[in-house]
Amino acid sequence: MSDRTPPLARGPVAVDPGVVRDGWEVDARVATGPLTLSDESPLAKVHVRAPFDGASPAALGVGFGRAARADLGTGDVLVVGSGPGEWLVLGAPNTAGALRAAIEERLAGTGEFTTVLDLTHGRALLRLTGRDAATVLAAVCAIDLSDTVTPDGTALRSSLAAVVTDLVRDDQDQTASYLLHVERSSGQYLADALLDAGAPSRLEITGFRGLS
Amino acid sequence: MSLLPLSRGTRGTRAIPDSARLGPQPGEVIDRGRSVPFTWNGAAHSAHPGDTIASALAAAGVRVFSRSYKYHRPRGLLTADYLDPGAFLQVGDEPNVRGAHRLVEPGMEVSSQNTWPSLRFDVKAVNQLAGRFLATGFYYKTFIKPEPLWPLYEKVLRRFVHAGTITPEVGAAYYDHRYAHPDVVVAGGGPAGMAAALAAARGGASVMLVEENHHLGGHLRYGDTADLAALAELRAQVAGQPGIEVLTDSVVTGRFDDNWIPVVQRGLPGVTERLIKARAKTLIVAPGLIERPYVFAGNDLPGVMLSTAVRRLINLYAVKPGQRAVVLTANPDGDAAVADLARAGVEIAAVLDPRRGDGVRAAHGHGGLRAVETGTGQRIEADLLVTATGWTAPTSLLNQSGDRPIYDPAAARFLPDPRRMPDNVLAAGGIVGDGTTAQLVEHAEAVGREAARRATSGPTPVSVPELKPAAHPELFSAGTGGFVDFCEDVSAKDITTAVAEGYDSVELVKRYTTVTMGPTQGKLETVNAVALVAAATGKSIAETGTTTWRPVYSPVTLGALAGRPHEPVRHSPMQPWHQRHGATPLVAGQWIRPEHYGDPAAEVRAVRGGVGIIDVTPIGKLDLQGPDVPQLLNLLYVNKWSKLPIGRVRYGVMCAEDGVVLDDGVTGRLGEHHYLMSTTSSGAATVWEWVENWLQTAHPDWRVHVTPVTTAYASINIAGPRSRDLLSRLTDVDLSSDGFGYMNVRRGTVAGVAECVLWRIGFTGELSYEIHVPASYGLHVWEQLMASGADLGVAPFGVEAQRILRLEKGHVIVGQDTDGLTQGFTAGLDGLIKLDKTDFVGLPELRWQHQRDEHPHLVGLRPLDGSVVPPEASQILDRSGGIAGRVTSSRMSPTLGRAIGLAQIDRDLAAVGTHVTVRLPDGRDITAEITDAVHVDPEGERQRV
């Protein structure tokens, strides 16, 4: 066996130009406007299945339809109640293994049948941020994204531009921000659809931002 | 007085010595400082920004804008607004443009529709001479027999269709869709609509205010000084009020359950139309009133207008609508029109007031109004007859909400019935009643507050003041004939004829005569039609009732409904490499895959002779975890799974309950309770749903978690006799035949990437490894394989080469070699199906199929002439010439140098060595021999090394 080149991880959205950070090729662009789209796929993505009405929701700290920051033993993560008996935990890049182990340990105490799976590479994760973010999404999503119906910390699954998407409202610095989580193979398509919908609002690509 | 001759409506326009443009008017919406060039039927014209097409042409003296639907009678302006039935025009390649609403844009090419050779002299106007034979029901009665001639009738009738022309070319602008969730939608931006929107917004509601005109204001826009002052105040308040989204040039096209409200918006840059799908908590219907035409002989002559039309022309566009006018006025708005006309310099020949017993019997002229015959028979020369004979409340949106309007004879109009309106729908303004601007605003403000309260679940209902309709004489028809429906050319006589023929219900009359079925959709015509039916049947208008107002409120383009469809596509992580290396893309479902890189046959030879790699990422992959996975596999697959050891892979086929083959793939056991299942690419979603369905409905007690991981892995198949050599350079997994045998699975590192899953399986019939790499590293591993295998001659191969390779090996593709009727034994799964299992999905049907033993068989097929490749789906004939089967797969084999195939065929022709006849699509018959399904390496020596 010969390893000639160190492995390079790439997100689902084409970069122009790219720069390598922590073993990931990410977009080097830095947006100057107030409405941005970034590919956050390098974030660790750990998928959890457990009984929705058992002890696991308490162990994870979040129920169905909500998202919250937490520390499950690997630092700051975002725990998303993405479906009934289904969670997605987002953490810093390259922490999926540790995060998965920490979650398994935490859930082991419940005695429930659970599955913890690293889906970092199987999902695309986009972040749409800006005051007009909801306006952009209104072109591709039928959900009411007003503050009263989908406030910060809301998690839901819906169709965005005909692609099944987990949508998480995760405001940043009191500015509306949405994490959009889809099958990796649909990542480029969804990014293109959002850029098209956001063109009138001057949506710009910006580089990887990270969780915080 | 000099009457304007008809001929000045077309190319003679520029010869008109005196323009009809007036001096500046207080409420005018045109920008006199600039000019906009456009053409009308080929002649150059000029407008001011703010002009509609119709106002610009009217300012130039044009009086005839179109020819009517059936009789091709010349038609002029009637309402001078969105509804005007006389001004449907062709603009560029866009037909049926509302010329009295659409603003002139630089370079517009405007023309009349369905006129030949010209608008001025239209040959089809000969229909007027045959009018007595074109009465209502003419088409039904005339063209029903002889039936065989209908295709000819249809061809001729299509030439008379009153519509413009379209182009198949796609322009730069597009049709858009958007979703919205306002608390309150206000349909109508007149004084009531604005006041209601303001009050609702001040009550904490988010408001969408929708107005069909280009500016807010309703009738205030063409009103007097006080109206304009009130308008300015309301507009300023709306502009300064947060929480109101104003949509002008937009129409609420319907109201559906739970206040699903489609709004068509125009006037957006780069967007032809946008369909907004709004879900409102409360809907306020505030469309105002629509002035109703009067039915009398000659009422469609150019020069006969409604009072609101002349007021719009004068006050909004500074256009003098005529030279000498007769005004029939039965209400204050008609009286105001008299004042406007006088101020505009129009000679008032007579004011006829039905409130004093005056009337109009007929309008006379040929191609345009020349004289008015009064109720007393007096003949007055005039080129303009203005009527103000009543109002129609456009209750469409309320009717669509469940309301049924009630006729009020004192007000001579139908009114909404508040008792039948749902809680989330309210009405405001003229549609409810009449009053001064202050009274309308007061009423609407209360409605707006109540709408906000209902939308936000406020505690105390708002008291809404009463808004009573004003008294108005009932004026519908002079009894002298004339047109009821200007869009459809339906006359008063047509209505009475229909009733006489037995169509005594207004709904039947509507369908028989097509009255109210034109583009104005009854807004101008319904009440008059009802009144005529009532008169003909001897019933009251209330007893007669109205037709049903259904969505849409106004015609909607197909483009607006369609929008831009979202068509998702999926890419593998290696897609950039495929593109860089000239792969021909293949659309496979949503996936974009490389079909080949230039020469599929060469790719086959590369695999057979050395090593090739193919991107098989779309293969469906399900992660199965839990102690009950073996039970699940035993239930869903036709073969046995209880004893699959860790590290082994097994091929399986799923059948539906009817025994029909559903999908196939391999499943590997990665750990004690951990399995990885593969499916066909096209069946990935179906199988996931299938598995979850059985788990959740039939066996919720089983401890199994299923997670789709299709795109979690980039999947690469390395195939060919040198595949072991290649992969061994990049992995820490022992690839020896003893260490990693056929149908085994391993986990390890490939090209420095950990957590890879390696299967040793062989779809191509060669020694091959299918590696599943964490997807983010897919491109890295692919590039490493290509680089490391350069000296081995590694070549990428696409889907086409893979199809050939598997056909040579006789491997079935579910969905190609099977269809929706192919049960398990037909697919050649005899050795796989375990009828001795206790249970599995499809077992009873497969047992029965096995017992009957009369099913078709899947066989190999070779044309005797090996150069002929029968197209797939070619039919196989039995000895009597009947259909005995079909070719399911067929290719030229680069390995064998001849055509090979698979076929489904009746059992009595399925024996190896049988010669059969294959009928090609071009009608030729060829002879082929039935063979074993495996064409290359039937012993499997190439893949078990």
Interface residues (C-beta under 8 A of the other chain):
Chain A: M1 S2 D3 R4 T5 P6 P7 L8 A9 R10 G11 P12 A14 W24 S41 H47 R49 F113 T115 L117 D118 L119 T120 H121 G122 R123 A138 A139 V140 C141 A142 I143 D144 L145 S146 V149 A161 A162 V163 E183 R184 S185 S186 Q188 Y189 A193
Chain B: D176 H177 R178 Y179 A180 H181 S206 K277 R279 H566 E567 P568 V569 R570 H571 S572 P573 P576 W591 T617 D623 Q625 G626 R703 H705 T707 P708 V709 T710 T711 A712 Y713 S728 R729 L730 T731 D732 T749 A751 G752 V753 E755 P774 A775 S776 Y777 L779 H780 E783 Q784 A787 S788
